[in-house]
Each structure stands twice: as structure tokens, then as C-alpha cells.
Amino acid sequence: MDGFTAALALLGVALLGVATVHVCAAWLRVDSTPLEAQPFGSGLQPEEDAMSRFHVRWYPVTLLFLAFDMEMVFM
């Protein structure tokens, strides 16, 4: 078997494995409908989208927190 045939055989085995995993996942899942949005944190409704951007002033605060937090880890 030359190199090209071996590479095609390996590709076929990989694709068969991926297809098998997808079929098993679809067969074993409980429900295929997505969950509807529910309240979080003691039943409060979210005020903004989860993907909203943070204000730029929080980045230096975050960096300071991480710096002092790592200092405490090594103390």
C-alpha cells in the first residue's frame, strides 16, 4: 500500500469515527429543543445581554486585582 492510499484510509477511518460520535450523541441526547431563557441569581431577570462589553475603566482594575491575587498565591 503506497502512502496516498494509506492517507486516504486514515482519512476514511477518521471521518467514520466522527460520524459515529455524532450519531451516538444525537441518539443519546435527552431533548433536542434548546432551553428557553430563565431567570438567574435568586430569580432576578438579567439586566443586559451576556455578551455585552465592559467599560474600559474595568481593565486596569482587573489587572491590579490579578497582580495582587498572584502575589497572595506566592506568599
C-alpha positions, 0 to 999 in steps of 0.5 A: 500500500503506497502512502496516498492510499494509506492517507486516504484510509486514515482519512476514511477511518477518521471521518467514520469515527466522527460520524459515529460520535455524532450519531451516538450523541444525537441518539443519546441526547435527552431533548433536542429543543434548546432551553428557553431563557430563565431567570438567574441569581435568586430569580432576578431577570438579567439586566443586559445581554451576556455578551455585552462589553465592559467599560474600559475603566474595568481593565486596569482594575482587573489587572491590579486585582490579578497582580495582587491575587498572584502575589497572595498565591506566592506568599 
